[in-house]
Amino acid sequence: MAEGFNKSHLLGIEELSAAEIKFILKTAEAMKEISFREIKKVPTLRGKTIITFFYEPSTRTRTSFEIAAKRLSADTINISASTSSLVKGESLLDTAKNLQAMQPDVLIIRHPHAGAPHFLAKHIEAAVINAGDGMHEHPTQALLDALSIIEKKGGIEGLEIAIIGDIAHSRVARSDILLFTKLGANVRIAGPLTLIPPYAEVLGSKVCECIEEALEGVDVVIALRVQRERLKQVLFPDLREYAIMFGLNRKRLSLTKKDAILMHPGPVNWGVELDPEIMNMDRTIILDQVTNGVAVRMAVLALVAG
């Protein structure tokens, strides 16, 4: 653990203070330069062993954690639920204890059930990093979103930020709202009423009745994917109607400030939450988010294991 960050794990934004969030982001800013060197490697975590254990599919999060670990010179092991003894009936706790017996330093886990990383943190000695737990949190995504905003806006305090889409099933939305409000931003949310959770205002966000109200004069827009894999019932007519009512296009983005930026945690369903015509706009910084994901995850790994 480093001075300025006193946690043994990274389980969620909810557990972090504003000062700790800022310290992680400052560390990530310093780490980002490494990715643009000719030799993209430093010895920070040489001799450390990092395991990524993903129960759910992932491209950006899993790959960027692995790249981050390797750029810090750590040894990395990747495990998928489909290729582990879980398919033979082994419990999460037994799997984790067996992995712990091999003396890893960090376990990065993505799990469909909320609280799984918190459960493991109580039972194993390795540092645990939450790479997404059910509909609960996705802390490193919120951190990379914050870093991306700071790069473009110079800070977060006082900004108006709109989050549009499937709020109820989005761990990204929950972590984003927690982080942005802790750093002094005002957050608005909009989407089908069936996809707005009852606790949204408790987290500190303002629920808007229509997308136009949410977008009016904002500095940042974050679009969310409709998480069809988590929908247990029909909560809106179809994707075509969703695109008409809540999809972002040039006309709707014209309601925002002229220098507003557009973000998305990915994967993007083009033609649903985002119109393809805005893919290459200067204000669209989706790929910047991916780049910053490596820097943030390097910072997190260095802080919990360095």
GUTORDREN-75440 format. One line per 8 residues: their letters; for each residue z, y, x of N, C-alpha, C. Coordinates in steps of 0.05 Angstrom, whole numbers, plus 5000, padded with zeros to 4 digits. Each point is the difference from the previous one (the first is absolute). Last residue first. Layout:
N
A) Z:Y:X:Z:Y:X:Z:Y:X ~ ... .
END
This chain:
306
GAVLALVA) 4904:4938:5043:4997:5010:5027:5026:5003:5014 ~ 4981:4972:4906:5001:4978:5020:5000:5011:5029 ~ 4996:5054:4918:5018:4979:4992:5004:4979:5022 ~ 4943:5076:5014:5026:5010:4993:5019:4977:4992 ~ 4908:4984:5022:5014:5010:5023:5028:5008:4994 ~ 4944:4975:4928:5006:4977:5018:5016:5008:5024 ~ 4968:5068:4943:5021:4984:4987:5008:4977:5017 ~ 4928:5053:5030:5026:5015:5001:5022:4984:4988 .
MRVAVGNT) 4913:4966:4994:5009:4999:5028:5027:5014:5003 ~ 4959:5005:4918:5011:4974:5004:5008:4995:5029 ~ 4958:5082:4976:5026:4997:4986:5012:4973:5005 ~ 4913:5015:5034:5020:5016:5014:5028:4998:4987 ~ 4927:4956:4958:5006:4987:5026:5022:5016:5014 ~ 4966:5036:4921:5016:4977:4994:5008:4985:5026 ~ 4940:5075:4997:5028:5007:5003:5018:4976:4994 ~ 4907:4989:4989:5006:5006:5028:5029:5006:5004 .
VQDLIITR) 4971:4990:4912:4999:4974:5014:5007:5004:5030 ~ 4991:5077:4947:5025:4985:4993:5001:4973:5015 ~ 4922:5052:5006:5021:5011:5016:5027:4986:4995 ~ 4927:4978:4946:4998:4987:5026:5020:5012:5020 ~ 4994:5039:4914:5009:4972:4997:5000:4986:5027 ~ 4983:5096:4964:5011:4992:5026:5010:4971:5001 ~ 4936:5082:4946:5008:4972:4997:5009:4990:5027 ~ 4963:5088:4987:5028:4999:4992:5010:4971:4996 .
DMNMIEPD) 4909:5021:5022:5017:5007:5023:5030:4997:4992 ~ 4925:4939:4952:5009:5028:5000:5019:5005:5023 ~ 4955:4915:4970:4995:5013:5026:5007:5030:5000 ~ 5013:4943:4921:5007:4983:5023:4999:5015:5027 ~ 4980:5025:4904:5020:5014:5016:5008:4985:5025 ~ 4938:4967:4933:4989:5026:5010:5020:5015:5017 ~ 5019:4915:4953:4987:4998:5027:4990:5026:5011 ~ 5085:4994:4933:4971:5001:4997:4987:4998:5028 .
LEVGWNVP) 5099:4960:4972:4986:5021:5014:4970:4998:4995 ~ 5061:4942:4956:5018:5022:5005:4987:5023:5015 ~ 4937:4935:4972:5023:4998:4982:5019:5024:5005 ~ 4922:4988:5052:4990:5000:4973:5022:4996:4979 ~ 5020:4963:5094:4982:5022:4996:4987:4997:4972 ~ 5091:4964:5043:4980:4990:4980:4982:5024:4994 ~ 5064:4981:5091:4989:5018:4979:4982:4984:4982 ~ 5090:4965:5060:4971:5002:4999:4990:5017:4976 .
GPHMLIAD) 5062:5049:5038:4982:4978:5004:5012:4974:4989 ~ 5034:5095:5000:5011:4980:5018:4982:4976:5005 ~ 4975:5107:4982:5001:4975:4985:5011:4979:5019 ~ 4977:5118:4987:5010:4976:5014:5000:4976:4982 ~ 4965:5112:5016:5000:4976:4982:5007:4976:5017 ~ 5018:5116:5005:4990:4975:5012:5003:4977:4981 ~ 4987:5116:4994:5016:4976:4994:4987:4975:5012 ~ 4974:5098:5000:5005:4984:5024:5017:4975:4995 .
KKTLSLRK) 4977:5060:4929:4975:4996:5014:5003:4983:5026 ~ 5066:4985:4915:4994:5022:5019:4975:4993:5017 ~ 4998:4953:4907:5020:5002:5021:4995:5025:5018 ~ 4942:4971:4929:5024:5012:4989:5022:5004:5021 ~ 4916:4955:5015:4996:5029:5001:5025:5015:4988 ~ 4989:4904:4999:5012:5010:5025:4996:5031:5003 ~ 4962:4955:4926:5029:4999:4998:5013:5011:5025 ~ 4906:4992:4999:5008:5019:4980:5031:5001:4998 .
RNLGFMIA) 4959:4937:5058:4998:5027:5010:5010:5020:4979 ~ 5043:4906:4988:4972:5007:5008:5000:5029:5008 ~ 5070:4910:4969:4997:5026:5013:4971:5004:5008 ~ 5050:4942:4915:4985:4999:5025:4996:5028:5012 ~ 5041:4975:4913:5017:5006:5023:4986:4999:5027 ~ 4958:4987:4909:5024:5016:4994:5015:5009:5025 ~ 4920:4945:5006:4994:5024:4984:5024:5018:4997 ~ 5011:4916:5041:4985:5018:5017:4993:5026:4986 .
YERLDPFL) 5042:4932:4950:5019:5011:5020:4985:5020:5017 ~ 4949:4951:4941:5015:5021:4986:5020:5013:5019 ~ 4954:4927:5033:4981:5021:4995:5013:5023:4986 ~ 5048:4920:5016:4997:5017:5024:4981:5023:4996 ~ 5053:4963:4914:4984:4987:5021:4997:5020:5024 ~ 5070:5008:4926:4977:4985:4989:4983:4986:5021 ~ 5104:5011:5018:4980:5020:4994:4974:4985:4993 ~ 5077:4951:5018:5014:5026:4997:4981:5023:4997 .
VQKLRERQ) 5012:4885:4992:4980:5021:4999:5014:5027:4995 ~ 5053:4922:5053:4989:5004:4973:4979:5023:5001 ~ 5044:4971:5078:5006:4976:4985:4990:5002:4971 ~ 4978:5045:5102:5000:5005:4971:5004:4974:4985 ~ 4989:5010:5097:5028:5003:4990:5001:5004:4970 ~ 4917:4994:5049:5014:4975:5006:5029:5000:4990 ~ 4941:5077:4993:4995:4980:4980:5015:4974:5005 ~ 5009:5103:5028:5008:4974:5012:4998:4978:4980 .
VRLAIVVD) 4952:5099:5021:5011:4985:4978:5006:4972:5010 ~ 5001:5084:5068:4984:4978:4989:5014:4989:4975 ~ 5011:5104:5036:5010:4972:5002:4982:4980:4987 ~ 5000:5108:5047:4991:4982:4979:5010:4972:5006 ~ 5029:5105:5028:5000:4972:5008:4992:4983:4977 ~ 4995:5110:5036:4996:4981:4978:5000:4972:5012 ~ 5034:5109:5027:4994:4972:5008:4997:4983:4975 ~ 5017:5094:4993:4992:4999:5028:4990:4973:5009 .
VGELAEEI) 4998:5049:4896:5016:4984:5019:4987:5001:5028 ~ 4974:5042:4909:5012:5015:5022:5015:4984:5020 ~ 4975:4949:4914:4998:5029:5000:5015:5012:5024 ~ 4997:4905:4970:4983:5008:5022:5000:5031:5004 ~ 5049:4954:4929:5010:4990:5025:4984:5012:5024 ~ 4973:5018:4911:5025:5013:5005:5011:4992:5028 ~ 4923:4956:4969:4994:5028:5006:5025:5015:5007 ~ 5005:4910:4968:4993:5002:5029:4994:5029:5008 .
CECVKSGL) 5069:4981:4920:4972:4995:5005:4994:5004:5029 ~ 5089:5005:4968:4988:4986:4976:4971:4994:5005 ~ 5080:5004:5076:4981:5018:4987:4985:4984:4977 ~ 5098:4995:5061:4980:4985:4986:4982:5019:4984 ~ 5061:5011:5093:4995:5012:4974:4977:4984:4987 ~ 5078:4969:5078:4973:5008:4994:4998:5012:4972 ~ 5078:4958:5046:4995:5028:5008:4973:5010:4994 ~ 5050:4915:4978:4993:5000:5029:4994:5029:5009 .
VEAYPPIL) 5016:4983:4909:5025:4996:5014:4995:5002:5031 ~ 4928:5001:4939:5012:5026:5003:5027:4998:5015 ~ 4953:4919:4982:4983:5018:5017:5014:5027:5004 ~ 5025:4915:4949:5017:5013:5021:4986:5021:5016 ~ 4958:4944:4931:5021:5017:4987:5017:5015:5020 ~ 4896:4973:5021:5026:4986:4997:5021:5020:4989 ~ 4890:4992:4987:5020:5019:5010:5028:4988:4996 ~ 4916:4963:4968:5003:4995:5028:5018:5021:5014 .
TLPGAIRV) 4975:5001:4907:5010:4973:5003:5004:4993:5030 ~ 4961:5083:4973:5029:5000:4995:5012:4972:5003 ~ 4915:5032:5058:5005:4990:4973:5030:4998:4995 ~ 4986:5069:5071:4987:4974:4997:5003:4992:4971 ~ 5044:5074:5080:4985:4997:4976:4986:4973:5000 ~ 5079:5071:5056:4986:4975:4996:4986:4999:4973 ~ 5047:5071:5083:4992:4996:4972:4986:4972:4998 ~ 5072:5056:5072:4982:4978:4994:4994:4999:4970 .
NAGLKTFL) 5036:5069:5086:5001:4996:4972:4979:4980:4992 ~ 5057:5013:5099:4975:5004:4984:5006:4997:4970 ~ 5063:4988:5079:4997:5026:4987:4975:5006:4985 ~ 5038:4919:5049:4990:5020:5018:4993:5026:4987 ~ 5031:4925:4950:5021:5004:5021:4991:5021:5020 ~ 4939:4975:4933:5022:5016:4988:5022:5004:5021 ~ 4928:4945:5024:4990:5027:4997:5023:5018:4989 ~ 5017:4906:5010:4997:5014:5026:4992:5030:4995 .
LIDSRAVR) 5008:4942:4924:5026:5003:5014:4997:5017:5025 ~ 4922:4979:4954:5016:5019:4984:5027:5004:5014 ~ 4943:4934:5037:4989:5027:5004:5018:5021:4985 ~ 5020:4908:4988:5007:5010:5027:4990:5028:5005 ~ 4976:4961:4918:5029:5003:5001:5008:5010:5028 ~ 4909:4980:4987:5008:5023:4984:5030:5005:5003 ~ 4965:4922:5038:4992:5023:5015:5009:5026:4986 ~ 5009:4916:4959:5022:5004:5019:4993:5025:5017 .
SHAIDGII) 4962:4975:4899:4994:5009:5028:5025:5004:5017 ~ 4984:4979:4902:4998:4976:5017:4997:5007:5029 ~ 5009:5070:4933:5020:4980:4993:5000:4976:5020 ~ 4934:5073:5001:5026:5006:5012:5020:4977:4997 ~ 4893:5016:4995:5018:4979:4992:5027:5004:5015 ~ 4940:5087:4996:4992:4972:4997:5023:4982:4990 ~ 4999:5096:5062:4985:4993:4975:4995:4970:4999 ~ 5061:5087:5048:4994:4971:5003:4989:4990:4973 .
AIELGEIG) 5015:5101:5055:4995:4985:4976:4994:4971:5007 ~ 5053:5093:5045:4986:4975:5004:4997:4985:4974 ~ 5027:5100:5051:4996:4988:4973:4983:4975:5004 ~ 5068:5053:5075:4973:4992:4991:5002:4989:4971 ~ 5076:5030:5057:4987:5019:4983:4973:4993:4989 ~ 5033:4950:5087:5017:5016:4983:4985:5021:4984 ~ 4960:4943:5068:5001:4989:4973:5017:5018:4981 ~ 4934:5017:5096:5027:4993:4990:4998:4990:4971 .
GKKEIISL) 4922:5024:5052:5021:5012:5017:5028:4993:4992 ~ 4909:4971:4965:5014:5023:4987:5021:5013:5017 ~ 4946:4923:5027:4981:5017:4987:5013:5026:4989 ~ 5051:4932:5045:4978:5007:5018:4981:5020:4987 ~ 5071:4964:4949:5010:5019:5020:4977:5009:5018 ~ 4982:4931:4938:5003:5026:4987:5009:5022:5020 ~ 4995:4911:5030:4973:5010:4994:5001:5027:4987 ~ 5081:4955:5016:4988:5008:5025:4973:5012:4995 .
ADLLAQTP) 5043:4962:4926:5013:5025:5009:4988:5010:5025 ~ 4971:4917:4970:4990:5020:4982:5012:5028:5008 ~ 5032:4925:5045:4973:5007:5009:4987:5021:4982 ~ 5084:4967:4975:5003:5015:5025:4972:5008:5011 ~ 5005:4946:4922:5010:5027:4994:5002:5017:5026 ~ 4979:4909:5010:4977:5014:4987:5008:5029:4993 ~ 5066:4942:5034:4982:5009:5021:4975:5014:4989 ~ 5067:4962:4940:5009:5024:5015:4980:5009:5021 .
HEHMGDGA) 5003:4950:4907:4981:4995:5022:5005:5023:5019 ~ 5054:4952:4905:4993:5020:5020:4979:4991:5020 ~ 5018:4958:4906:5023:5016:5009:4992:5022:5020 ~ 4955:4922:4951:4994:5027:4990:5021:5020:5009 ~ 4986:4914:5059:4995:5002:4972:4992:5028:4991 ~ 5019:5003:5094:5015:4980:4985:4996:5004:4970 ~ 4963:5031:5107:4993:5000:4971:5015:4978:4986 ~ 5011:5013:5092:4971:5007:4998:4991:5000:4971 .
NIVAAEIH) 5097:5007:5060:4988:4995:4974:4971:5010:5000 ~ 5068:4963:5081:4984:5023:4991:4986:4992:4974 ~ 5088:4967:5068:4982:4994:4978:4986:5026:4992 ~ 5054:4953:5091:4995:5024:4984:4979:4993:4979 ~ 5063:4921:5037:4977:5016:5007:4998:5025:4983 ~ 5065:4930:4985:5007:5019:5021:4977:5018:5007 ~ 5022:4952:4901:4989:4994:5026:5006:5023:5020 ~ 5028:4999:4906:5003:4973:5008:4989:4993:5028 .
KALFHPAG) 4997:5085:4948:5028:4992:4999:5005:4972:5012 ~ 4913:5039:4991:5015:5016:5019:5029:4993:5001 ~ 4940:4961:4936:4998:4988:5027:5016:5015:5020 ~ 4997:5034:4912:5014:4973:5000:4999:4989:5028 ~ 4952:5078:4984:5028:5006:5000:5016:4974:5002 ~ 4906:4994:4989:5008:5008:5027:5029:5006:5002 ~ 4969:4976:4913:4998:4978:5020:5007:5009:5028 ~ 4993:5054:4916:5026:4994:5012:4999:4978:5021 .
AHPHRIIL) 4926:5004:4923:5015:5022:5009:5027:4991:5012 ~ 4910:4939:4997:5025:5005:4986:5015:5024:5012 ~ 4916:4962:5035:4995:5009:4972:5025:5007:4985 ~ 4984:5012:5109:5008:4980:4981:4996:5010:4972 ~ 4989:5016:5116:4990:5010:4974:5004:4977:4980 ~ 5043:5026:5105:4995:4984:4976:4988:5015:4977 ~ 5028:4993:5114:4987:5018:4981:4992:4983:4976 ~ 5073:4992:5086:4986:4986:4979:4989:5020:4980 .
VDPQMAQL) 5039:4997:5110:4993:5015:4975:4986:4981:4981 ~ 5035:4967:5082:5014:5025:5000:4995:5016:4974 ~ 5004:4888:5021:4982:5023:4999:5017:5026:5000 ~ 5025:4897:5011:5009:5025:5013:4978:5023:5000 ~ 5008:4907:4959:4981:5004:5023:5004:5026:5014 ~ 5049:4976:4922:5008:4981:5021:4981:5002:5024 ~ 4982:5048:4921:5021:5013:5015:5009:4982:5024 ~ 4939:4966:4936:4987:5019:5017:5020:5014:5018 .
NKATDLLS) 5034:4942:4937:4985:4985:5020:4985:5018:5019 ~ 5044:5039:4927:5020:4990:5019:4986:4983:5022 ~ 4947:5033:4929:5009:5022:5017:5020:4990:5021 ~ 4970:4938:4935:4978:5008:5017:5009:5021:5020 ~ 5060:4975:4934:4997:4979:5020:4978:5007:5019 ~ 5012:5059:4928:5023:5001:5018:4997:4979:5022 ~ 4937:5001:4930:4996:5023:5017:5022:5001:5021 ~ 4978:4903:4963:5009:5026:4989:4995:5022:5020 .
EGKVLSST) 4943:4905:4988:5021:5013:5015:5007:5027:4989 ~ 4929:4937:4970:5024:5003:4985:5023:5013:5016 ~ 4906:4983:5025:5014:4974:4998:5026:5002:4985 ~ 4946:5075:5021:4983:4984:4982:5012:4972:4997 ~ 5039:5061:5061:5006:5008:4972:4984:4983:4980 ~ 4993:4997:5098:5013:4979:4985:5009:5008:4972 ~ 4914:5049:5043:5027:4995:5009:5012:4977:4984 ~ 4914:5046:4988:4998:4982:5023:5028:4993:5011 .
SASINITD) 4986:5060:4925:4983:4977:4994:4998:4980:5023 ~ 5048:5084:5008:5014:4981:4983:4984:4975:4995 ~ 4986:5053:5091:4993:5004:4971:5015:4979:4984 ~ 5010:5048:5105:5004:4978:4982:4992:5008:4971 ~ 4994:5031:5114:4993:5006:4972:5002:4975:4983 ~ 5038:5047:5099:4994:4975:4986:4995:5007:4971 ~ 5006:5053:5105:4999:5000:4971:4993:4972:4989 ~ 5043:5062:5091:4987:4975:4992:5001:4998:4970 .
ASLRKAAI) 4999:5097:5054:5017:4978:4989:4983:4975:4996 ~ 4974:5093:5033:5003:4977:5018:5018:4978:4990 ~ 4965:5083:4957:5026:5003:5012:5007:4977:5019 ~ 4921:4999:4950:4998:5025:5016:5026:5007:5013 ~ 4997:4927:4941:4985:4993:5025:4997:5025:5017 ~ 5040:5009:4915:5017:4984:5017:4986:4994:5027 ~ 4951:5046:4934:5022:5017:5009:5017:4984:5020 ~ 4932:4954:4955:4989:5018:5021:5022:5017:5012 .
EFSTRTRT) 5024:4947:4927:4994:4983:5023:4989:5017:5023 ~ 5018:5043:4919:5025:4991:5012:4994:4983:5025 ~ 4927:5026:4948:5010:5023:5015:5027:4993:5013 ~ 4957:4935:4945:4985:5005:5025:5012:5022:5016 ~ 5039:4981:4915:5004:4978:5019:4985:5005:5027 ~ 4989:5064:4929:5028:4998:5009:5004:4979:5022 ~ 4912:5011:4959:5009:5023:5016:5028:4996:5011 ~ 4966:4929:4945:4981:5006:5022:5012:5022:5018 .
SPEYFFTI) 5040:4920:4925:5001:5027:5012:4979:5002:5022 ~ 5051:4929:4916:4977:5008:5016:5003:5029:5011 ~ 5089:4942:4982:4978:5011:4984:4977:5009:5018 ~ 5081:4963:5035:4997:4983:4976:4977:5010:4982 ~ 5027:5011:5110:4988:5012:4976:4996:4980:4978 ~ 5047:5024:5101:5002:4979:4980:4992:5011:4973 ~ 5002:5020:5115:4992:5011:4974:4998:4977:4981 ~ 5056:5017:5098:4987:4982:4981:4992:5016:4975 .
ITKGRLTP) 5026:5017:5112:4999:5011:4973:4984:4981:4982 ~ 5056:5011:5102:4983:4983:4983:5002:5010:4972 ~ 5013:5042:5109:5010:4998:4972:4981:4982:4984 ~ 4984:5027:5092:5021:4980:4998:5012:4996:4972 ~ 4956:5092:5020:4993:4977:5016:5024:4980:4999 ~ 4984:5090:4955:5012:4976:4989:4992:4975:5015 ~ 4972:5087:5032:5025:5006:4985:5014:4975:4990 ~ 4916:5023:5059:5019:4978:5003:5025:5001:4983 .
VKKIERFS) 4894:5034:4980:5023:5010:5015:5021:4977:5000 ~ 4886:5019:4975:5023:4983:5002:5022:5014:5017 ~ 4896:5012:4982:5018:5006:4977:5025:4982:5001 ~ 4920:5044:5065:5017:4975:5000:5022:5005:4980 ~ 4942:5069:5002:4981:4978:5008:5014:4973:5000 ~ 5040:5074:4934:4997:4996:5029:4978:4979:5005 ~ 5037:5028:4914:4975:5013:5008:4996:4999:5030 ~ 5078:4966:4952:4977:4987:4988:4973:5012:5009 .
IEKMAEAT) 5085:5037:5026:4995:4975:5014:4975:4987:4989 ~ 5038:5079:4960:4983:5005:5023:4992:4974:5015 ~ 5064:5002:4927:4972:5000:4991:4981:5003:5024 ~ 5099:5004:5003:4987:4974:5004:4970:5001:4994 ~ 5056:5076:4985:4998:4994:5029:4985:4974:5005 ~ 5017:5024:4912:4982:5020:5011:4996:4995:5030 ~ 5064:4948:4955:4973:4992:4994:4979:5019:5011 ~ 5091:5022:5006:4994:4978:5018:4972:4991:4996 .
KLIFKIEA) 5031:5064:4941:4997:5012:5027:4993:4979:5020 ~ 5021:4970:4914:4975:5013:5000:4994:5014:5027 ~ 5084:4959:4986:4979:4980:5000:4973:5013:5003 ~ 5072:5057:4987:5001:4989:5027:4979:4978:5003 ~ 5013:5040:4915:4987:5019:5019:4999:4989:5028 ~ 5047:4950:4935:4971:5000:4994:4985:5018:5020 ~ 5093:5001:5004:4989:4975:5011:4970:4998:4995 ~ 5047:5073:4963:4999:5002:5029:4989:4975:5013 .
ASLEEIGL) 5014:5002:4906:4978:5017:5007:4997:5002:5030 ~ 5046:4912:4968:5005:5028:4996:4975:5016:5007 ~ 5004:4894:4964:4997:5019:5022:5008:5028:4992 ~ 4996:4919:4943:5022:4998:5019:4999:5021:5022 ~ 4930:4991:4934:5025:5007:4986:5024:5000:5019 ~ 4912:4971:5025:5004:5028:5003:5027:5009:4988 ~ 4989:4899:5036:4989:5017:4979:5005:5029:5007 ~ 5017:4924:5059:4998:4986:4975:4989:5017:4978 .
LHSKNFGE) 5015:4988:5111:4987:5019:4982:4994:4986:4974 ~ 5081:4985:5081:4977:4990:4985:4986:5024:4988 ~ 5076:5013:5052:4992:4975:5013:4974:4989:4987 ~ 5036:5108:5007:4997:4976:4983:4991:4976:5017 ~ 5014:5099:5020:5023:4982:5005:4999:4975:4982 ~ 4945:5089:5048:4994:4979:4981:5021:4978:5004 ~ 5007:5077:5051:4985:5012:4978:4991:4981:4979 ~ 5015:4965:5097:5015:5023:4990:4983:5014:4979 .
AM) 4979:4897:5012:4998:5025:5015:5017:5022:4987 ~ 4998:4884:5006:5000:5024:4983:5000:5025:5018 .
END
